[in-house]
Amino acid sequence: MTLGMQAWRLRVQTAEGRSLNLKQCLIRCAVAWLSLLALGLGYLWVLFDQQRRSWPDIASNTQTVVLPKNNFIGHRPFFWKSVASTISYRAPHIY
């Protein structure tokens, strides 16, 4: 999951709710380029599809879902531990 997907609470998953396999990822990537070459029509397709799927979703039998906000309570990105320790660092007191 990319940082942008975490910020927008998006997840790409199979129709059954599982993680993608390598074949599905490669299909999504190839069809994404075709969608862009068609002037973005593959992504605008979500406006016409009843299930709100883009061409990459249809071709790879996947779906992009929005996760509920409460799914991310307590969740921190992988770099958060180092950021939090830097922020909470206190310099030693000099008397």
C-alpha positions as CSV (number, residue, x, y, z in Angstrom):
1,M,0.0,0.0,0.0
2,T,1.5,3.3,-1.0
3,L,1.6,6.4,1.2
4,G,-1.0,8.1,-1.0
5,M,-3.3,5.1,-0.7
6,Q,-2.9,5.3,3.0
7,A,-3.8,9.0,3.1
8,W,-6.9,8.5,1.0
9,R,-7.8,5.2,2.7
10,L,-7.8,3.2,-0.5
11,R,-7.2,-0.5,-1.0
12,V,-6.9,-2.5,-4.2
13,Q,-8.2,-6.0,-3.7
14,T,-9.6,-9.0,-5.5
15,A,-13.3,-9.4,-5.9
16,E,-13.2,-11.8,-3.0
17,G,-11.4,-9.2,-0.8
18,R,-7.9,-10.7,-0.9
19,S,-4.5,-9.2,-1.9
20,L,-3.5,-9.2,-5.5
21,N,-1.2,-11.7,-7.0
22,L,1.7,-11.0,-9.4
23,K,-0.4,-11.7,-12.5
24,Q,-3.1,-9.3,-11.5
25,C,-0.6,-6.6,-10.7
26,L,1.0,-7.0,-14.1
27,I,-2.3,-6.9,-15.9
28,R,-3.3,-3.8,-13.9
29,C,-0.1,-2.0,-14.9
30,A,-0.4,-2.9,-18.6
31,V,-4.0,-1.9,-18.8
32,A,-3.3,1.3,-16.9
33,W,-0.9,2.4,-19.7
34,L,-3.6,1.6,-22.3
35,S,-6.1,3.6,-20.3
36,L,-3.8,6.6,-20.2
37,L,-3.0,6.2,-24.0
38,A,-6.8,6.4,-24.6
39,L,-6.7,9.9,-23.1
40,G,-7.8,8.6,-19.7
41,L,-11.0,7.0,-20.9
42,G,-10.1,3.8,-18.9
43,Y,-10.3,5.8,-15.7
44,L,-13.3,7.8,-16.7
45,W,-15.0,4.5,-17.2
46,V,-15.9,4.5,-13.5
47,L,-18.5,7.1,-14.3
48,F,-20.4,4.6,-16.5
49,D,-19.8,1.3,-14.8
50,Q,-22.4,0.3,-12.3
51,Q,-19.7,-1.2,-10.0
52,R,-17.5,1.9,-10.4
53,R,-14.6,-0.1,-11.9
54,S,-11.9,1.2,-14.2
55,W,-10.4,-0.7,-17.1
56,P,-7.5,-2.0,-15.0
57,D,-10.0,-3.2,-12.4
58,I,-12.2,-5.0,-15.0
59,A,-9.2,-6.6,-16.8
60,S,-7.6,-7.9,-13.6
61,N,-10.8,-8.8,-11.8
62,T,-10.0,-6.4,-8.9
63,Q,-11.7,-3.5,-7.2
64,T,-10.5,-0.3,-5.5
65,V,-12.3,0.2,-2.2
66,V,-12.4,3.0,0.3
67,L,-11.6,1.8,3.8
68,P,-13.7,3.2,6.7
69,K,-12.0,5.8,8.9
70,N,-12.0,3.6,12.0
71,N,-9.8,1.0,10.2
72,F,-6.9,3.5,10.6
73,I,-7.3,4.3,14.2
74,G,-3.9,3.4,15.8
75,H,-2.4,2.7,12.4
76,R,0.9,4.4,11.7
77,P,3.0,4.3,8.5
78,F,6.2,2.3,8.6
79,F,8.3,5.4,9.1
80,W,6.2,6.8,12.0
81,K,8.3,5.1,14.7
82,S,11.4,7.0,13.7
83,V,9.5,10.3,13.2
84,A,7.8,9.9,16.6
85,S,11.1,9.2,18.4
86,T,12.7,12.2,16.8
87,I,9.8,14.5,17.8
88,S,9.6,13.2,21.3
89,Y,13.4,13.4,21.8
90,R,14.3,15.7,24.7
91,A,17.7,17.2,24.9
92,P,19.5,16.6,28.2
93,H,19.0,19.4,30.8
94,I,22.1,21.4,31.5
95,Y,22.2,22.8,35.0
